[in-house]
Amino acid sequence: MIKRILAVWMLVFFAWCIMPADERVALDHEVGRAESAAMSIEVEQGHAAVRAFDGELLELWAQSPVLRVRVELREPGPRTLRLHVFNCMRDAVLVQAGESSAGEELPGHRAGRAFEVAVSDGALLELGVVGAQREEAFTFAVLSDVQSGVDRVSDVFARMNQDPELSFVVSTGDLVDTGAREELVRFQRELAILEVPLFSTVGNHEMGAPPQPWHEVFGPFNVHFVFKGTTFSLLDSGNATIDPHVYDRLDAWLAGAQQAAHVVLTHVPPLDPIGLRGGAFRSRKEAAKLMQKLADGRVDALFLGHIHSYYAFSAAGVPSYISGGGGAIPERLDGIERHYLRVRMSPTQGIEDVAVVRVD
């Protein structure tokens, strides 16, 4: 009997070791859904966390430049729905059945909009900016590894606000120290001054707490969207590995972007450019597997965090950039302090420019 119990525990432990992100993968499938007595809503592809919903007010935290919200009524309609979207694109408009509304800025949130709309059963609400579907060049920023630097991150956001060409910010994670709910909420309070949205996956520091706080506050752990002809895939490597189910999703994303520009972001570098340091995936075999997938998928650039400095290199022919300068303790004696990357992207030419913007 004891041997059987030990065998079961060994199997459980083994499964946890090889699939540590399994619970986060399951939670990804639940993002963006909510019900009330009057209606139910679903944000397509889980692109936003539902922060509040009572059938009259819907509050969302966006994790994509474009949102599509489907509405189903449980009672004869139409009904009026107030929609508050945090972390959305500046100049975002809400479109329903060809009619658009600019809404109003949410008080105290520069990257937030408030709308009021009449909805009927089966309504589709689309939130985005004019031109989001056009294939054209644009600029975005990469910022990761804020952690204990949250008290000073407003300096970084103020610097970003000086760039009128910046469309949004993407992050590989480690936004906070432990992943506790109060830390995540604090970080979002700091984001209130940023004039563009910030879309992020998780890092290893978010692994210090159960996954529910991130799920409730930010939404998805793995994020995938298309903006102006460029595909973005943000992958959860918080445990220095990627879950097998996420690899299945990545295969589909790579196949869908074969003829398009594609940017991939994940927190832990598959391979550490400074080999003896070990700031990389648990398994070099898995690192080789991921890099081969990205190379075969003709990915234009791979952005990484985890290491608190800046490195630009090529791995398997994929241009790769490590940027962990959001405010965490910097790598010593390398002269790289707080910084972020400013990236100029073209859907036809790929990466046109990657510049280091120094805050300190």
Residue pairs with C-beta under 8 A, 6 or more apart in sequence:
15 22
19 243
19 244
20 239
20 241
20 243
21 221
21 236
21 238
21 239
21 241
21 242
21 243
21 246
22 243
22 245
23 211
24 202
24 211
24 214
24 215
24 221
24 236
24 238
24 243
25 221
25 222
25 243
25 245
25 246
27 211
27 212
27 215
27 221
28 46
28 220
28 221
28 222
29 46
30 46
30 215
31 43
31 46
31 47
31 48
31 49
31 50
31 215
31 219
31 220
32 42
32 43
32 44
32 45
32 46
32 47
32 48
32 49
32 50
32 219
33 40
33 41
33 42
33 43
33 50
34 40
34 41
34 50
34 53
34 58
35 41
35 53
36 53
36 54
36 55
37 55
37 74
38 55
38 56
38 73
38 74
38 75
38 79
39 55
39 71
39 72
39 73
39 74
39 75
39 79
39 81
39 119
40 71
40 72
40 74
41 50
41 53
41 58
41 69
41 70
41 71
41 72
42 69
42 70
43 50
43 60
43 67
43 68
43 69
44 67
44 68
44 69
44 70
45 64
45 68
45 224
45 225
46 63
46 219
46 220
47 62
47 63
47 64
47 66
47 67
47 68
47 219
47 220
47 223
47 225
48 60
48 61
48 62
48 63
48 64
48 67
48 69
48 85
48 219
49 60
49 61
49 63
49 215
49 216
49 217
49 218
49 219
49 220
50 58
50 59
50 60
51 59
51 60
51 61
51 86
51 217
52 58
52 59
53 59
55 79
56 79
56 80
56 81
56 82
57 81
57 82
57 84
58 69
58 81
58 82
58 83
58 84
59 84
59 85
59 86
60 67
60 69
60 83
60 84
60 85
60 86
61 86
61 87
61 188
61 217
61 218
61 219
62 85
62 86
62 87
62 88
62 127
62 197
62 199
63 87
63 199
63 200
63 218
63 219
63 220
63 223
64 199
64 223
64 225
65 89
65 128
65 129
65 132
65 167
65 168
65 197
65 199
65 225
65 227
66 126
66 127
66 128
66 132
66 225
66 226
66 227
67 85
67 88
67 125
67 126
67 127
67 128
68 124
68 125
68 126
68 127
69 83
69 124
69 125
69 126
69 127
70 122
70 123
70 124
70 125
71 81
71 119
71 120
71 121
71 122
71 123
71 124
71 125
72 121
72 122
73 79
73 119
73 120
73 121
77 119
77 120
77 121
78 118
78 119
78 120
79 118
79 119
80 116
80 117
80 118
80 119
81 116
81 117
81 118
81 119
82 114
82 115
82 116
83 94
83 103
83 114
83 115
83 116
83 117
83 125
83 127
84 106
84 112
84 113
84 114
84 115
85 92
85 106
85 112
85 113
85 114
85 115
85 127
86 106
86 109
86 111
86 112
86 188
87 111
87 112
87 188
87 191
87 197
87 198
87 199
88 111
88 112
88 113
88 127
88 197
89 111
89 128
89 129
89 132
89 167
89 168
89 196
89 197
90 110
90 111
90 129
90 195
90 196
91 102
91 129
91 130
92 103
92 113
92 127
92 128
92 129
93 100
93 101
93 102
93 103
93 127
93 128
93 129
93 130
94 100
94 101
94 103
94 113
94 115
94 117
94 125
94 126
94 127
95 101
95 125
95 126
95 127
95 128
96 117
96 119
96 123
96 124
96 125
96 126
97 123
101 115
101 117
103 113
103 114
103 115
103 116
104 113
104 114
104 115
105 112
105 113
105 114
106 112
106 113
106 114
108 192
109 192
110 192
110 193
110 194
110 195
111 191
111 194
111 195
111 196
111 197
113 127
117 125
119 125
131 228
132 227
132 228
133 228
134 228
134 229
135 228
135 229
135 347
135 348
136 228
136 229
136 347
137 228
137 344
137 345
137 346
137 347
137 349
137 352
138 165
138 167
138 227
138 228
138 230
138 344
138 345
139 163
139 165
139 166
139 167
139 342
139 343
139 344
139 345
140 166
140 167
140 168
140 169
140 170
140 343
140 345
141 160
141 163
141 166
141 168
141 169
141 170
141 340
141 341
141 342
141 343
141 357
142 169
142 170
142 171
142 172
142 265
142 303
142 321
142 323
142 340
142 341
142 343
143 156
143 169
143 170
143 171
143 198
143 323
143 325
143 326
143 340
143 341
144 171
144 172
144 173
144 174
144 203
144 267
144 304
144 305
144 306
144 323
144 324
144 325
144 326
145 172
145 174
145 203
145 305
145 306
145 308
145 324
145 325
145 326
145 327
145 328
146 153
146 156
146 174
146 175
146 176
146 187
146 326
146 327
146 328
147 174
147 175
147 176
147 177
147 205
147 326
147 327
147 328
147 329
148 177
148 327
148 328
148 329
149 326
149 327
149 328
149 338
150 176
150 183
150 186
150 187
150 190
150 327
152 327
152 338
153 187
153 190
153 326
153 327
154 190
154 193
155 338
155 359
156 326
156 327
156 338
156 340
156 359
157 190
157 191
157 193
157 194
158 193
159 340
159 357
159 359
160 166
160 169
160 194
160 195
160 196
160 340
161 193
161 194
161 195
163 342
166 196
166 342
167 196
167 227
168 196
168 197
168 198
168 199
168 227
169 194
169 196
169 197
169 198
169 199
169 340
170 198
170 199
170 200
170 232
170 234
170 263
170 265
170 303
171 198
171 199
171 200
171 201
171 265
171 305
171 326
172 200
172 201
172 203
172 234
172 265
172 266
172 267
172 303
172 304
172 305
172 306
173 200
173 201
173 202
173 203
173 204
173 205
173 206
173 238
173 267
173 305
174 203
174 204
174 205
174 206
174 267
174 305
174 306
174 324
174 326
174 328
175 184
175 187
175 200
175 203
175 205
175 206
175 326
176 183
176 184
176 186
176 187
176 205
176 206
177 183
177 205
177 208
178 205
178 206
178 208
178 209
179 202
179 205
179 206
179 207
179 208
179 209
179 213
179 214
180 208
180 209
180 213
181 209
181 213
181 216
181 217
184 213
184 214
184 217
184 218
185 217
188 217
191 198
199 223
199 225
199 232
199 234
200 218
200 223
200 234
201 221
201 222
201 223
201 234
201 235
201 236
201 237
201 265
201 266
201 267
202 214
202 221
202 236
202 238
202 267
203 238
203 267
203 268
203 305
203 306
204 238
204 239
204 240
204 267
204 268
204 306
206 214
206 238
207 238
207 239
211 221
214 221
215 221
221 236
221 238
222 233
222 234
222 235
222 236
222 246
222 249
223 232
223 233
223 234
224 231
224 232
224 233
224 234
224 249
224 253
225 231
225 232
226 232
226 260
228 347
229 260
229 261
229 347
229 348
230 260
230 261
230 262
230 263
230 345
230 347
231 253
231 256
231 257
231 260
231 261
231 262
231 263
232 262
232 263
232 264
232 265
233 250
233 253
233 262
233 263
233 264
233 265
234 264
234 265
234 266
235 242
235 246
235 250
235 264
235 265
235 266
236 242
236 243
236 246
236 266
236 267
237 266
237 267
237 268
237 281
238 267
238 268
239 282
240 268
240 280
240 281
240 282
241 281
241 282
241 283
241 286
242 250
242 266
242 286
242 290
247 293
250 293
251 293
253 262
254 262
254 293
254 294
254 296
254 297
254 299
255 297
257 297
258 297
258 298
260 347
261 300
261 345
261 346
261 347
261 348
261 349
261 350
262 297
262 298
262 299
262 300
263 299
263 300
263 301
263 303
263 343
263 345
264 294
264 299
264 301
264 302
264 303
265 302
265 303
265 304
266 302
266 304
267 304
267 305
267 306
268 279
268 280
268 281
268 304
268 305
268 306
269 279
269 280
269 281
269 304
269 306
269 307
269 320
269 322
270 280
270 281
270 286
270 287
270 288
270 290
270 291
270 315
271 280
271 281
271 284
271 287
271 291
271 315
272 278
272 279
272 280
272 307
273 311
273 313
273 322
277 307
279 306
279 307
280 287
281 287
281 290
291 315
291 316
291 318
292 316
294 302
294 316
294 318
295 316
295 317
295 318
299 318
300 319
300 350
300 351
301 318
301 319
301 320
301 321
301 343
301 350
301 351
301 354
302 315
302 318
302 319
302 320
302 321
303 320
303 321
303 323
303 341
304 320
304 321
304 322
304 323
305 322
305 323
305 324
306 322
306 324
307 322
307 324
307 331
308 324
308 325
308 328
308 329
308 330
308 331
309 322
309 324
309 325
309 330
309 331
309 334
309 336
310 321
310 322
310 323
310 324
310 325
310 336
310 339
310 341
310 356
311 321
311 322
312 319
312 320
312 321
312 322
312 354
313 320
314 320
319 351
321 341
321 354
323 339
323 340
323 341
323 356
325 336
325 337
325 338
325 339
325 340
325 359
326 338
326 340
327 338
330 336
330 337
330 338
337 358
337 359
337 360
338 358
338 359
338 360
339 356
339 357
339 358
339 359
339 360
340 356
340 357
340 359
341 354
341 355
341 356
341 357
342 353
342 354
342 355
342 356
342 357
343 351
343 353
343 354
343 355
344 351
344 352
344 353
344 354
345 351
345 352
346 352
